[in-house]
């Protein structure tokens, strides 16, 4: 084939669409669009029901037959739920934020140097260390709740934010180390050597050279740790006994009693609880996708 014929083939609209990864078939494109919309609707329906339910009265929610829309809208539910006698929601929100933020910060402070060292240096017991790190992922707070409670009592920090910060950091540290280890290992060692030839020390290489290159991995570790800490329930239920110290995940259960349930407040608190996580995903969604897919294509 001549060079002109090859150029003509490459520049045809169909070839250009394939190069961009665009399917030329309208039927397939329409099918993918419809499938995407159906999947989105299936996932969004529970949240929509929860949102609408938060504007209903309790009797309206329990009405038979059920109604999809409120017979009368009650936006004041979002105001009155903050002063209900069941639980101090403002303190619960503060507790959730403090525990999640500080647990995430602690995980980053530990996982970054640990992952960098294991990725860049060979030392006795390195394989065993990485194996033990991944083994901790098999242990969940629900299984260890009793042991964690006794340990925190022995340390004298039971029923404190410090206890839950340590617990959440410990259970999310393994994933953070593993993902950061892979990111650091993907950066050529020649980058470190070039920086060291210019007079940079190990800490300078880590913070000034390596971290900008592994930023997608850091974002992934932040999101994973923050969301896991925000939603943690089992250990918080056992370790935190004071109502004001408990996170929203535990406070939510206070609205569901043995003989009665304030469902309008359950829905309202659930909506409020997912808003910060949704905002976090919206802000760093692009970097998160890059972190999760990095290394999948050579």
Secondary structure, 3 states (H helix, E strand, C coil): CCHHHHHHHHCCHHHHHHHCCCCCCHHHHHHHHHHHHHHHHHHHHHHHHHHHHCCCCHHHHCCCCCCCCCCCCCCCHHHHHHHCCCCCHHHHHHHHHHHHHHHHHHHHHHHHHHHHHHHHCCCCCHHHHHHHHHHHHHCCHHHHHHHHHHHHHHHCCCCCHHHHHHHHHHHHHHHHHHHHHHHHHHCCHHHHHHHHHCCCCHHHHHHHHHHHHCHHHHHHHHHHHHHHHHHCCHHHHHHCCCHHHCCHHHHHHHHECCCCECHHHHHHHHHHHHHHHHHHHHHHHHHHHHHHHCCCCC
